[in-house]
């Protein structure tokens, strides 16, 4: 074997390590999952699903919650990669971050579908 070639065993080990790392959610994905775990934030995010840009006041009016409560939830959704904000003077408008969401869902998919070591070592039942 030449120096340029790796043994098949080394390739296999690298693939296994990559799958194991993919199975562990990164910090961005953890923040995303915590944000969507809240029923209140899910209901608030639904207002943006159609592509609308809304202010804190508009969301507060629609949701029937106080401005400070809405502001806190929108900040969590923004940090989680679900929303983006744009400022025009004093007015801040929020809208869904479709690219960020797609990236996070891809990470979640990889995490959930990555084979785990525990599956390989489970005893057979029968």
N, C-alpha and C positions, 0 to 999 in steps of 0.2 A: 504494500500500500504506500502511495506517495504522501508527501506532507500536505498536498492540496486536498486529499480525500480524508474524510472522517469515517470512522467505523459506523456501520448501521446502528450499533448500540448507542453511540453518542448522539446520533440524530434522534433516536427514540427517546432518550433521556431529555433532550432539549424540548421535544414536543410535549412530553409529559409535564415538564416544568412550566411551559407556557399555558397548558390547559389548567394546571393547578392555580397559577396566578390569575387567569381569567375567571376562575370560580370565586375569587375573593373580591367583593365589591370595593371599588376605590372610594375615596372620600366624596367626590362629586356625586357618585351614585347613591351613597348613603344619605347625603343631604337631600337629594331628589326623593328618595323613598320616604324619608321622614316628612317631607313637605306634603306628599300625596297621601300620607297615612291619615291626615286630618280630614274628617268629613266636611268641616267648615271650609277648609281651603279647596277641597274638591268642588263644593258648590260655588265658591267665588271664581275659581278658574273656569267653570262652565260658561261664565259670562264672556269669556275671551275666545272660546272655542270657534266661534263664527268669524274670527278675524277682526273683531271690533277693537278700537282703541278707546279706553275709558279712563277717567280721572278717579281719584280716591272718592270724591264726592258723589260721582255718578254710581260707583259700585256700592257705596254706603246706602244711597237712596234705594237702589234695587234690592240690596240684601237685607235692609232694615237693621243694620248694625251701625255702631258709632264710628266716627272717622278714625280715632286712634286704634280701634280694634282692626279696622280694615287696613290701615297703614301697616300695622304689624304683620298681618297675614300676607299682604302684597310684598313686603320686604322678604319674607321667608320664601315666597314663590319666586321672587327675582333671584335671590341667592341660590336657589335650587335649580336655576336654569329653565324655569317654566315661563317666565315673563321677562320682557325687556321694558325699559322706560325711556321716554324722550321728554326733554324739557323745552318748553316754549315760554320764556319769561318765568313767571311764578307757577305756571301750570305744568304739571307732570302727567303725562298720559302713559298708560300701560297697555301692552299688547302681548299676545302669545309669542314666544320665541320658538318658532317651528323648527329651526335648524338645531337649536340646543336640545329640544325635546327629542328630535330624531336621533341625535348622537347619544343621549342618555338611554333611550330605549334600546339602541344597539348594544350599549354596554350591559344593560339589564338582560337582554337576550343572550349575550355571550356568557354572562354569569350563570344564568339559569340552565343553559344547555350544555355547559362545560361538564364533561364527565368528572366525577369526583373519585378520590382514592377509596372512599368507603364503599362505593358500589363494586369495586374490584375485589374487595376482601370479605364481602358478606357471605355467610354460609348459605348453601342451598337448602331450601325447605322442600319437603316433599314427602 
